[in-house]
Amino acid sequence: MASIMVACSSNKKPIATDTATEVAGSEVDFKIEKSGAQLWGEVCNRCHIAPSPADYNDTDWETISLHMRVRANLTEEEITKIESFLKSAN
């Protein structure tokens, strides 16, 4: 009887964790960093149609970002990425 073994590999690096703590079931969690454009597309479309980056100037985006950070319960990192994307694309 012959058997075939197949395996997958990944070159993603796991998040650094305390090496003394074993991850349940030997699974390793990966953190996927989203870009400002990805966050904008996902977060802003949850409640309304996301405006085009060209709809507002940099100053307007700063004001809108402050307001929407509170309304959408976003982290500082998330809103910074979104605002940077919007400013670079307008």
C-alpha positions in Angstrom: 0.0 0.0 0.0 1.4 3.4 -1.0 0.6 6.7 0.7 1.0 10.2 -0.5 1.7 13.1 1.8 0.9 16.7 0.8 1.9 19.8 2.7 1.5 23.5 2.3 3.9 26.1 3.3 3.7 29.8 3.9 6.4 32.5 4.0 4.2 34.7 6.3 5.8 35.4 9.6 3.7 34.8 12.7 3.2 37.6 15.2 5.8 37.6 17.9 4.3 36.1 21.0 5.6 34.9 24.3 7.5 31.7 23.3 6.6 30.1 26.7 2.9 30.2 25.8 1.7 27.6 23.4 -0.9 28.6 20.9 -4.1 26.4 21.2 -3.9 23.5 18.8 -0.5 24.5 17.6 -2.1 27.1 15.3 -0.3 30.4 14.8 -2.2 33.7 14.4 -1.3 36.0 11.5 -2.0 39.7 11.6 -3.0 41.1 8.2 -2.2 44.8 7.9 -4.8 46.6 5.8 -4.0 49.6 3.7 -5.8 52.9 4.0 -7.6 52.2 0.7 -8.8 48.8 2.0 -10.0 50.3 5.3 -11.7 53.1 3.4 -13.5 50.7 1.2 -14.6 48.4 4.0 -15.3 50.9 6.9 -16.9 53.8 5.0 -19.2 51.6 3.0 -20.6 50.0 6.2 -23.0 52.8 6.8 -23.1 54.9 3.7 -21.7 55.2 0.2 -18.1 56.2 0.6 -17.4 59.5 -1.1 -14.7 59.8 -3.7 -11.3 61.0 -2.4 -11.6 63.8 -5.0 -14.8 65.1 -3.4 -13.0 67.0 -0.7 -9.6 68.8 -0.1 -7.1 67.8 2.5 -8.5 70.2 5.1 -12.0 68.9 4.7 -10.7 65.3 5.0 -9.0 66.2 8.3 -12.3 67.5 9.7 -14.3 64.5 8.3 -11.8 62.1 9.7 -12.2 63.5 13.2 -15.9 63.2 13.0 -16.0 59.7 11.5 -13.4 58.3 13.9 -15.9 58.8 16.7 -18.9 57.8 14.7 -17.3 54.6 13.3 -15.4 53.8 16.5 -12.0 53.7 14.6 -8.6 53.4 16.1 -6.0 56.1 15.7 -4.0 53.8 13.4 -7.1 53.1 11.2 -8.2 56.7 10.8 -4.6 57.8 10.1 -4.3 55.2 7.3 -7.7 56.2 5.8 -6.9 59.9 6.0 -3.5 59.4 4.4 -5.1 57.5 1.5 -7.8 60.1 1.0 -5.3 62.9 0.9 -3.0 61.1 -1.4 -5.8 60.3 -3.8 -7.5 63.7 -4.1 
